Amino acid sequence: MPVPVYIKERAGENLNLKDRVKKRRGRTEIIVDILSAAMEGTKKTQIVYKANLNFRRARKYLPYLEEKGLIENIGSEYKTTEKGKQFLRDYQRMDEQLK
């Protein structure tokens, strides 16, 4: 499955409150959601909304992802780098293997 289709499917998961509480995201899932949200380049506010984060958590993850070379900050926008896109492809393959 191509990365954009996988991303849309992940974003389209509508879970009710009970299911969301049971299904807490780990660090890797949060990173995947941030990188997915920034694929085409977007502002921090949109990343927060698309990745379902708060600003405090975004302030923690965005510098970390920049340091690792997975995302880049261009002016007021963040964009997933090629290394970040490769990370998403690798994560997708791993996730499919574990299902």
HELIX and SHEET records of a PDB file:
HELIX    1   1 VAL A    3  ALA A   11  1                                   9    
HELIX    2   2 LEU A   17  LYS A   22  1                                   6    
HELIX    3   3 ARG A   27  ALA A   37  1                                  11    
HELIX    4   4 LYS A   44  LYS A   50  1                                   7    
HELIX    5   5 PHE A   55  GLU A   67  1                                  13    
HELIX    6   6 GLU A   82  GLN A   97  1                                  16    
SHEET    1   A 3 THR A  42  LYS A  43  0                                        
SHEET    2   A 3 GLU A  77  THR A  80 -1                                        
SHEET    3   A 3 ILE A  71  ILE A  74 -1                                        
END                                                                             
